[in-house]
Amino acid sequence: MSARTRAFLEAAGAGDVRQALDVCSALLNECPDSPYLLVWRAILIQAQDDPASALTLQDAEQSLLRAYGTDANYLPALEELAHFYDAVEPDAMKARKYAREYLEKSYAVVHQLREIVEKAS
């Protein structure tokens, strides 16, 4: 694990949103298409309590959409998009779309795992 990744995880774990967001942004400069980092960026933007921050809920939404666009099968992106459109910037149609897609893909994963378990029995 890189020092920067460790710093990100430590800041996020300690609830230091500003520091975690700064490190997350630096990591995104190195890996701009990481859906993991893009989702974390969106979560941290939503959690910030700095009214002077230049980052807005629109930036959070764009990070989530970019994470989804980078990997449409990345379940955390779908989950966060459904939550975002349900509770943060309400849009029932969009929330339903991402929630439905999340459920469909989750069920597919569960089905695949069930087949593995049944084969092993």
Secondary structure, 3 states (H helix, E strand, C coil): CCHHHHHHHHHHHCCCHHHHHHHHHHHHHHCCCCHHHHHHHHHHHHHCCCCCCCCCHHHHHHHHHHHHHHCCCCHHHHHHHHHHHHHHCCCHHHHHHHHHHHHHHHHHHHHHHHHHHHHHC
